[in-house]
Amino acid sequence: MARTDFFTENAPWLTTGVLLTFLSSFGQTFFISVFAGEIRIAYGLSHAGWGAIYSIATAVSALVMLWAGGLADRFRVRTLGPLVLIGLAVACVAMSANVYVALLPLVIFLLRLTGQGMCSQIAIVAMARWFVARRGRALAVAGLGFALGEAMLPVLFVWLMTAMDWRALWVAAAVVAVFAIFPIRALLKRERTPRSHAETSATTGMNGRHWTRKQALFHPLFWFMAPALLGPAAFNTAFFFHQVHFAEIKGWSHLQLAALFPVYTAMGVVAMLVSGALIDRMGTARLIPWFQLPMVAAFATFAQGNDPVSMLIGFLCLAMTTGANSTLPNAFWAEFYGTRHIGSIKAMAAAVMVFGSAIGPGLTGLLIGIGVGLETQFLGIAAYFVMTTGLMVIGVAESRRALV
């Protein structure tokens, strides 16, 4: 009954989180890549040229997030959310209307900043600030918007492209973003608590302090965590970016490999919900050092296996960390550094992750180009996650004693 009461009593705020994470899809790689072929043809770009534009625009958006993400500390969701959605709609219309290749980096930058960056940032910061005892569960529920977008939108828009021009579909995305403003405003007619503004309601972090971004940046724990922040963003993105090449070297058709994606998505949702519940029971300090171990198993399996069972195990392991990655790091910042400046601190972490998503495909592609096979790289990636696990174990063990 208590669990049901949590969802019913908090439905407006949880729904807002789901809506914002779902709408972030229009700036996510999995959605933009649906139009990659049409974009390359329209602008006369090679695969390398398109990849370079995308990586540069993403990297710049990561830098801007260091400033823009902090706005979540200064403005209420009811105010900032609609402004960001208007920006996302403008970016979608720009993608539809732009005919100049010189402006394409700006368009991609706007999509990445407003979609992947700020829609996600606002939703996650709101959940971390609005909820304390049930923070993990709230983050897990909000994260369902990511899974919903990833599961629905690519299939839907690929199907729509059989009957509609790809540019018209970007206008449709803009319309969705604009119309979403109305339910969000309605859902947030009142804040979750009278004290929900960052300046009047904030839980403390280590040593009972409200940590600022500068203080967090100069605290050793952030740097123990940074490689773990970068890793999933870089190498998950790289894995799916090279999925066609991966299928070829395994002797699979792309369709055979893609048939496992729904299993990956379903397992990711399960991992997200389970990790959210565990956070509320155990806290992040006991959980977060170990959550990337399934990535070690995933990439080692992808490197060595060829049969369907091996691939299934690899996808299930990959999904376990992917799902937990939607909740654990976000709850971690609030628990260890407090919530008063959580927007600025989370923006710094988000910038690291967005930067990772920019360099992952480029780095792995460069290594393929100089003769380092993808399977060999996957073994190196597995070793990387062994390293990140060790760093998290050390960093969290040193810092958890400061939690009060």
Contacts in CASP RR format, 6 or more apart in sequence:
PFRMAT RR
TARGET T0000
AUTHOR 0000-0000-0000
METHOD contacts of the structure
MODEL  1
MARTDFFTENAPWLTTGVLLTFLSSFGQTFFISVFAGEIRIAYGLSHAGW
GAIYSIATAVSALVMLWAGGLADRFRVRTLGPLVLIGLAVACVAMSANVY
VALLPLVIFLLRLTGQGMCSQIAIVAMARWFVARRGRALAVAGLGFALGE
AMLPVLFVWLMTAMDWRALWVAAAVVAVFAIFPIRALLKRERTPRSHAET
SATTGMNGRHWTRKQALFHPLFWFMAPALLGPAAFNTAFFFHQVHFAEIK
GWSHLQLAALFPVYTAMGVVAMLVSGALIDRMGTARLIPWFQLPMVAAFA
TFAQGNDPVSMLIGFLCLAMTTGANSTLPNAFWAEFYGTRHIGSIKAMAA
AVMVFGSAIGPGLTGLLIGIGVGLETQFLGIAAYFVMTTGLMVIGVAESR
RALV
6 134 0 8 1.000
6 137 0 8 1.000
7 14 0 8 1.000
7 141 0 8 1.000
10 131 0 8 1.000
10 134 0 8 1.000
10 138 0 8 1.000
10 192 0 8 1.000
12 187 0 8 1.000
12 188 0 8 1.000
13 126 0 8 1.000
13 130 0 8 1.000
13 138 0 8 1.000
13 187 0 8 1.000
13 188 0 8 1.000
13 192 0 8 1.000
14 138 0 8 1.000
14 141 0 8 1.000
14 142 0 8 1.000
15 183 0 8 1.000
15 187 0 8 1.000
16 77 0 8 1.000
16 123 0 8 1.000
16 126 0 8 1.000
16 184 0 8 1.000
16 187 0 8 1.000
16 188 0 8 1.000
17 123 0 8 1.000
17 126 0 8 1.000
17 127 0 8 1.000
17 141 0 8 1.000
17 142 0 8 1.000
17 143 0 8 1.000
17 145 0 8 1.000
18 141 0 8 1.000
18 142 0 8 1.000
18 143 0 8 1.000
18 144 0 8 1.000
18 145 0 8 1.000
18 148 0 8 1.000
19 145 0 8 1.000
19 180 0 8 1.000
19 183 0 8 1.000
19 184 0 8 1.000
19 187 0 8 1.000
20 81 0 8 1.000
20 119 0 8 1.000
20 120 0 8 1.000
20 122 0 8 1.000
20 123 0 8 1.000
20 126 0 8 1.000
20 142 0 8 1.000
20 184 0 8 1.000
21 119 0 8 1.000
21 120 0 8 1.000
21 123 0 8 1.000
21 124 0 8 1.000
21 142 0 8 1.000
21 143 0 8 1.000
21 144 0 8 1.000
21 145 0 8 1.000
21 146 0 8 1.000
22 145 0 8 1.000
22 146 0 8 1.000
22 148 0 8 1.000
22 149 0 8 1.000
23 85 0 8 1.000
23 88 0 8 1.000
23 115 0 8 1.000
23 119 0 8 1.000
23 176 0 8 1.000
23 177 0 8 1.000
23 180 0 8 1.000
24 115 0 8 1.000
24 116 0 8 1.000
24 117 0 8 1.000
24 119 0 8 1.000
24 120 0 8 1.000
24 123 0 8 1.000
24 146 0 8 1.000
25 31 0 8 1.000
25 115 0 8 1.000
25 146 0 8 1.000
25 149 0 8 1.000
25 150 0 8 1.000
25 153 0 8 1.000
26 88 0 8 1.000
26 91 0 8 1.000
26 92 0 8 1.000
26 111 0 8 1.000
26 115 0 8 1.000
26 173 0 8 1.000
26 176 0 8 1.000
26 177 0 8 1.000
27 88 0 8 1.000
27 91 0 8 1.000
27 111 0 8 1.000
27 112 0 8 1.000
27 114 0 8 1.000
27 115 0 8 1.000
27 116 0 8 1.000
27 117 0 8 1.000
28 115 0 8 1.000
28 116 0 8 1.000
28 150 0 8 1.000
29 116 0 8 1.000
29 237 0 8 1.000
29 240 0 8 1.000
29 241 0 8 1.000
29 357 0 8 1.000
30 150 0 8 1.000
30 153 0 8 1.000
30 154 0 8 1.000
30 240 0 8 1.000
31 149 0 8 1.000
31 153 0 8 1.000
31 154 0 8 1.000
31 157 0 8 1.000
32 54 0 8 1.000
32 108 0 8 1.000
32 111 0 8 1.000
33 241 0 8 1.000
34 153 0 8 1.000
34 154 0 8 1.000
34 157 0 8 1.000
34 158 0 8 1.000
34 161 0 8 1.000
35 157 0 8 1.000
35 166 0 8 1.000
35 169 0 8 1.000
35 170 0 8 1.000
36 50 0 8 1.000
38 161 0 8 1.000
38 166 0 8 1.000
39 45 0 8 1.000
39 50 0 8 1.000
39 104 0 8 1.000
40 46 0 8 1.000
40 47 0 8 1.000
40 50 0 8 1.000
42 99 0 8 1.000
43 50 0 8 1.000
43 101 0 8 1.000
43 104 0 8 1.000
44 101 0 8 1.000
45 53 0 8 1.000
45 101 0 8 1.000
51 361 0 8 1.000
51 362 0 8 1.000
53 104 0 8 1.000
53 105 0 8 1.000
53 108 0 8 1.000
54 108 0 8 1.000
55 358 0 8 1.000
55 359 0 8 1.000
55 361 0 8 1.000
55 362 0 8 1.000
56 105 0 8 1.000
56 358 0 8 1.000
57 105 0 8 1.000
57 106 0 8 1.000
57 108 0 8 1.000
57 109 0 8 1.000
57 112 0 8 1.000
58 108 0 8 1.000
58 109 0 8 1.000
58 112 0 8 1.000
58 354 0 8 1.000
58 355 0 8 1.000
58 357 0 8 1.000
58 358 0 8 1.000
59 354 0 8 1.000
59 355 0 8 1.000
59 358 0 8 1.000
59 359 0 8 1.000
60 105 0 8 1.000
60 109 0 8 1.000
61 109 0 8 1.000
61 112 0 8 1.000
61 113 0 8 1.000
61 116 0 8 1.000
61 117 0 8 1.000
61 354 0 8 1.000
62 350 0 8 1.000
62 351 0 8 1.000
62 352 0 8 1.000
62 354 0 8 1.000
62 355 0 8 1.000
62 356 0 8 1.000
62 358 0 8 1.000
63 351 0 8 1.000
64 109 0 8 1.000
64 113 0 8 1.000
65 113 0 8 1.000
65 117 0 8 1.000
65 118 0 8 1.000
65 121 0 8 1.000
65 347 0 8 1.000
65 350 0 8 1.000
65 351 0 8 1.000
65 354 0 8 1.000
66 347 0 8 1.000
66 348 0 8 1.000
66 351 0 8 1.000
67 347 0 8 1.000
68 113 0 8 1.000
68 117 0 8 1.000
68 118 0 8 1.000
68 121 0 8 1.000
68 347 0 8 1.000
69 117 0 8 1.000
69 118 0 8 1.000
69 121 0 8 1.000
69 343 0 8 1.000
69 344 0 8 1.000
69 346 0 8 1.000
69 347 0 8 1.000
69 350 0 8 1.000
70 343 0 8 1.000
70 344 0 8 1.000
70 347 0 8 1.000
71 80 0 8 1.000
72 80 0 8 1.000
72 121 0 8 1.000
72 122 0 8 1.000
72 125 0 8 1.000
72 126 0 8 1.000
72 342 0 8 1.000
72 343 0 8 1.000
72 346 0 8 1.000
72 347 0 8 1.000
73 125 0 8 1.000
73 198 0 8 1.000
73 340 0 8 1.000
73 341 0 8 1.000
73 342 0 8 1.000
73 343 0 8 1.000
73 344 0 8 1.000
74 198 0 8 1.000
76 188 0 8 1.000
76 191 0 8 1.000
76 197 0 8 1.000
77 122 0 8 1.000
77 126 0 8 1.000
77 184 0 8 1.000
77 188 0 8 1.000
78 184 0 8 1.000
78 185 0 8 1.000
78 188 0 8 1.000
78 191 0 8 1.000
80 122 0 8 1.000
81 119 0 8 1.000
81 122 0 8 1.000
81 181 0 8 1.000
81 184 0 8 1.000
82 181 0 8 1.000
82 184 0 8 1.000
82 185 0 8 1.000
84 114 0 8 1.000
84 115 0 8 1.000
84 118 0 8 1.000
84 119 0 8 1.000
84 122 0 8 1.000
85 114 0 8 1.000
85 119 0 8 1.000
85 177 0 8 1.000
85 178 0 8 1.000
85 180 0 8 1.000
85 181 0 8 1.000
85 184 0 8 1.000
86 177 0 8 1.000
86 178 0 8 1.000
86 181 0 8 1.000
87 110 0 8 1.000
87 114 0 8 1.000
87 177 0 8 1.000
88 111 0 8 1.000
88 114 0 8 1.000
88 115 0 8 1.000
88 119 0 8 1.000
88 174 0 8 1.000
88 177 0 8 1.000
89 174 0 8 1.000
89 175 0 8 1.000
89 177 0 8 1.000
89 178 0 8 1.000
90 110 0 8 1.000
90 174 0 8 1.000
91 107 0 8 1.000
91 110 0 8 1.000
91 111 0 8 1.000
91 114 0 8 1.000
91 115 0 8 1.000
92 111 0 8 1.000
92 170 0 8 1.000
92 171 0 8 1.000
92 173 0 8 1.000
92 174 0 8 1.000
92 177 0 8 1.000
93 170 0 8 1.000
93 171 0 8 1.000
93 174 0 8 1.000
94 103 0 8 1.000
94 106 0 8 1.000
94 107 0 8 1.000
94 110 0 8 1.000
95 107 0 8 1.000
95 111 0 8 1.000
95 167 0 8 1.000
95 170 0 8 1.000
96 167 0 8 1.000
96 168 0 8 1.000
96 170 0 8 1.000
96 171 0 8 1.000
96 174 0 8 1.000
97 167 0 8 1.000
98 104 0 8 1.000
98 107 0 8 1.000
112 354 0 8 1.000
116 354 0 8 1.000
116 357 0 8 1.000
117 350 0 8 1.000
117 354 0 8 1.000
120 146 0 8 1.000
120 350 0 8 1.000
121 343 0 8 1.000
121 346 0 8 1.000
121 347 0 8 1.000
121 350 0 8 1.000
123 142 0 8 1.000
123 143 0 8 1.000
124 139 0 8 1.000
124 142 0 8 1.000
124 330 0 8 1.000
124 346 0 8 1.000
125 342 0 8 1.000
125 343 0 8 1.000
125 346 0 8 1.000
126 142 0 8 1.000
127 135 0 8 1.000
127 136 0 8 1.000
127 138 0 8 1.000
127 139 0 8 1.000
127 141 0 8 1.000
127 142 0 8 1.000
127 330 0 8 1.000
128 135 0 8 1.000
128 139 0 8 1.000
128 330 0 8 1.000
128 331 0 8 1.000
128 333 0 8 1.000
128 334 0 8 1.000
128 339 0 8 1.000
128 342 0 8 1.000
128 346 0 8 1.000
129 196 0 8 1.000
129 198 0 8 1.000
129 201 0 8 1.000
129 202 0 8 1.000
129 334 0 8 1.000
129 339 0 8 1.000
129 342 0 8 1.000
130 138 0 8 1.000
130 192 0 8 1.000
130 193 0 8 1.000
130 196 0 8 1.000
131 137 0 8 1.000
131 138 0 8 1.000
131 139 0 8 1.000
131 192 0 8 1.000
132 203 0 8 1.000
133 280 0 8 1.000
134 280 0 8 1.000
135 279 0 8 1.000
135 280 0 8 1.000
135 331 0 8 1.000
135 334 0 8 1.000
135 335 0 8 1.000
136 275 0 8 1.000
136 276 0 8 1.000
136 277 0 8 1.000
136 279 0 8 1.000
136 280 0 8 1.000
136 327 0 8 1.000
136 331 0 8 1.000
137 276 0 8 1.000
137 277 0 8 1.000
137 279 0 8 1.000
137 280 0 8 1.000
139 276 0 8 1.000
139 279 0 8 1.000
139 326 0 8 1.000
139 327 0 8 1.000
139 330 0 8 1.000
139 331 0 8 1.000
140 272 0 8 1.000
140 273 0 8 1.000
140 275 0 8 1.000
140 276 0 8 1.000
140 277 0 8 1.000
140 326 0 8 1.000
140 327 0 8 1.000
143 272 0 8 1.000
143 326 0 8 1.000
143 327 0 8 1.000
144 269 0 8 1.000
144 272 0 8 1.000
146 326 0 8 1.000
147 265 0 8 1.000
147 268 0 8 1.000
147 269 0 8 1.000
147 272 0 8 1.000
150 265 0 8 1.000
151 262 0 8 1.000
151 265 0 8 1.000
157 169 0 8 1.000
160 169 0 8 1.000
160 172 0 8 1.000
161 169 0 8 1.000
191 197 0 8 1.000
193 201 0 8 1.000
195 201 0 8 1.000
198 339 0 8 1.000
198 340 0 8 1.000
198 341 0 8 1.000
198 342 0 8 1.000
199 340 0 8 1.000
201 339 0 8 1.000
202 210 0 8 1.000
202 338 0 8 1.000
202 339 0 8 1.000
202 340 0 8 1.000
203 334 0 8 1.000
203 338 0 8 1.000
203 339 0 8 1.000
204 210 0 8 1.000
204 338 0 8 1.000
204 404 0 8 1.000
205 211 0 8 1.000
205 335 0 8 1.000
205 336 0 8 1.000
205 337 0 8 1.000
205 338 0 8 1.000
205 403 0 8 1.000
205 404 0 8 1.000
206 336 0 8 1.000
206 337 0 8 1.000
206 399 0 8 1.000
206 402 0 8 1.000
206 403 0 8 1.000
206 404 0 8 1.000
207 402 0 8 1.000
207 404 0 8 1.000
208 404 0 8 1.000
209 215 0 8 1.000
209 338 0 8 1.000
210 338 0 8 1.000
210 340 0 8 1.000
210 341 0 8 1.000
211 219 0 8 1.000
211 337 0 8 1.000
211 338 0 8 1.000
211 341 0 8 1.000
211 345 0 8 1.000
212 341 0 8 1.000
212 344 0 8 1.000
213 341 0 8 1.000
213 344 0 8 1.000
213 345 0 8 1.000
213 347 0 8 1.000
213 348 0 8 1.000
216 222 0 8 1.000
216 337 0 8 1.000
216 345 0 8 1.000
216 348 0 8 1.000
217 348 0 8 1.000
219 399 0 8 1.000
220 395 0 8 1.000
220 398 0 8 1.000
220 399 0 8 1.000
221 336 0 8 1.000
221 395 0 8 1.000
221 396 0 8 1.000
221 398 0 8 1.000
221 399 0 8 1.000
222 348 0 8 1.000
224 391 0 8 1.000
224 392 0 8 1.000
224 394 0 8 1.000
224 395 0 8 1.000
224 396 0 8 1.000
224 398 0 8 1.000
225 329 0 8 1.000
225 332 0 8 1.000
225 349 0 8 1.000
225 391 0 8 1.000
225 392 0 8 1.000
225 395 0 8 1.000
226 352 0 8 1.000
227 384 0 8 1.000
227 387 0 8 1.000
227 388 0 8 1.000
227 391 0 8 1.000
228 292 0 8 1.000
228 329 0 8 1.000
228 388 0 8 1.000
228 389 0 8 1.000
228 391 0 8 1.000
228 392 0 8 1.000
229 329 0 8 1.000
229 349 0 8 1.000
229 352 0 8 1.000
229 353 0 8 1.000
230 352 0 8 1.000
230 353 0 8 1.000
230 355 0 8 1.000
230 356 0 8 1.000
231 292 0 8 1.000
231 356 0 8 1.000
231 384 0 8 1.000
231 385 0 8 1.000
231 388 0 8 1.000
232 292 0 8 1.000
232 295 0 8 1.000
232 321 0 8 1.000
232 322 0 8 1.000
232 325 0 8 1.000
232 353 0 8 1.000
233 352 0 8 1.000
233 353 0 8 1.000
233 354 0 8 1.000
233 355 0 8 1.000
233 356 0 8 1.000
233 357 0 8 1.000
233 360 0 8 1.000
234 356 0 8 1.000
234 357 0 8 1.000
234 359 0 8 1.000
234 360 0 8 1.000
234 363 0 8 1.000
235 295 0 8 1.000
235 299 0 8 1.000
235 360 0 8 1.000
235 364 0 8 1.000
235 381 0 8 1.000
235 384 0 8 1.000
236 318 0 8 1.000
236 322 0 8 1.000
237 356 0 8 1.000
237 357 0 8 1.000
237 360 0 8 1.000
237 361 0 8 1.000
238 360 0 8 1.000
238 361 0 8 1.000
238 362 0 8 1.000
238 363 0 8 1.000
238 364 0 8 1.000
238 365 0 8 1.000
239 246 0 8 1.000
239 302 0 8 1.000
239 318 0 8 1.000
241 360 0 8 1.000
241 361 0 8 1.000
241 364 0 8 1.000
242 361 0 8 1.000
242 364 0 8 1.000
242 365 0 8 1.000
242 368 0 8 1.000
242 374 0 8 1.000
243 254 0 8 1.000
243 257 0 8 1.000
243 258 0 8 1.000
244 254 0 8 1.000
245 368 0 8 1.000
245 374 0 8 1.000
246 257 0 8 1.000
246 302 0 8 1.000
246 374 0 8 1.000
247 253 0 8 1.000
247 254 0 8 1.000
247 256 0 8 1.000
247 257 0 8 1.000
249 373 0 8 1.000
249 374 0 8 1.000
249 375 0 8 1.000
250 257 0 8 1.000
250 305 0 8 1.000
250 306 0 8 1.000
250 311 0 8 1.000
251 306 0 8 1.000
252 311 0 8 1.000
257 311 0 8 1.000
260 311 0 8 1.000
260 312 0 8 1.000
260 315 0 8 1.000
261 315 0 8 1.000
263 312 0 8 1.000
263 315 0 8 1.000
263 316 0 8 1.000
263 319 0 8 1.000
264 315 0 8 1.000
264 316 0 8 1.000
264 318 0 8 1.000
264 319 0 8 1.000
264 322 0 8 1.000
265 319 0 8 1.000
266 319 0 8 1.000
267 315 0 8 1.000
267 316 0 8 1.000
267 319 0 8 1.000
267 320 0 8 1.000
268 319 0 8 1.000
268 320 0 8 1.000
268 322 0 8 1.000
268 323 0 8 1.000
269 323 0 8 1.000
271 319 0 8 1.000
271 320 0 8 1.000
271 321 0 8 1.000
271 322 0 8 1.000
271 323 0 8 1.000
271 324 0 8 1.000
272 323 0 8 1.000
272 324 0 8 1.000
272 326 0 8 1.000
272 327 0 8 1.000
275 287 0 8 1.000
275 291 0 8 1.000
275 323 0 8 1.000
275 324 0 8 1.000
275 326 0 8 1.000
275 327 0 8 1.000
275 328 0 8 1.000
276 327 0 8 1.000
276 328 0 8 1.000
276 331 0 8 1.000
278 287 0 8 1.000
279 287 0 8 1.000
279 327 0 8 1.000
279 328 0 8 1.000
279 331 0 8 1.000
283 331 0 8 1.000
283 335 0 8 1.000
284 328 0 8 1.000
284 331 0 8 1.000
284 332 0 8 1.000
284 335 0 8 1.000
284 336 0 8 1.000
285 335 0 8 1.000
285 336 0 8 1.000
285 396 0 8 1.000
285 400 0 8 1.000
285 403 0 8 1.000
287 324 0 8 1.000
287 328 0 8 1.000
288 328 0 8 1.000
288 329 0 8 1.000
288 332 0 8 1.000
288 392 0 8 1.000
288 396 0 8 1.000
289 389 0 8 1.000
289 390 0 8 1.000
289 392 0 8 1.000
289 393 0 8 1.000
289 396 0 8 1.000
289 397 0 8 1.000
290 389 0 8 1.000
290 392 0 8 1.000
290 393 0 8 1.000
291 321 0 8 1.000
291 324 0 8 1.000
291 325 0 8 1.000
291 328 0 8 1.000
292 321 0 8 1.000
292 385 0 8 1.000
292 388 0 8 1.000
292 389 0 8 1.000
292 392 0 8 1.000
293 321 0 8 1.000
293 385 0 8 1.000
293 389 0 8 1.000
294 317 0 8 1.000
294 318 0 8 1.000
294 320 0 8 1.000
294 321 0 8 1.000
295 317 0 8 1.000
295 318 0 8 1.000
295 321 0 8 1.000
295 381 0 8 1.000
295 382 0 8 1.000
295 385 0 8 1.000
296 382 0 8 1.000
296 385 0 8 1.000
296 386 0 8 1.000
296 389 0 8 1.000
297 313 0 8 1.000
297 314 0 8 1.000
297 317 0 8 1.000
297 382 0 8 1.000
298 314 0 8 1.000
298 315 0 8 1.000
298 317 0 8 1.000
298 318 0 8 1.000
298 321 0 8 1.000
298 382 0 8 1.000
299 378 0 8 1.000
299 379 0 8 1.000
299 380 0 8 1.000
299 381 0 8 1.000
299 382 0 8 1.000
299 385 0 8 1.000
300 378 0 8 1.000
300 379 0 8 1.000
300 382 0 8 1.000
301 310 0 8 1.000
301 311 0 8 1.000
301 313 0 8 1.000
301 314 0 8 1.000
301 317 0 8 1.000
302 311 0 8 1.000
302 314 0 8 1.000
302 375 0 8 1.000
302 378 0 8 1.000
303 375 0 8 1.000
303 376 0 8 1.000
303 378 0 8 1.000
303 379 0 8 1.000
303 382 0 8 1.000
304 310 0 8 1.000
304 375 0 8 1.000
305 311 0 8 1.000
329 349 0 8 1.000
330 346 0 8 1.000
333 342 0 8 1.000
333 345 0 8 1.000
333 346 0 8 1.000
333 349 0 8 1.000
334 342 0 8 1.000
335 403 0 8 1.000
336 399 0 8 1.000
336 403 0 8 1.000
337 345 0 8 1.000
364 374 0 8 1.000
364 377 0 8 1.000
367 373 0 8 1.000
367 377 0 8 1.000
368 374 0 8 1.000
368 377 0 8 1.000
END
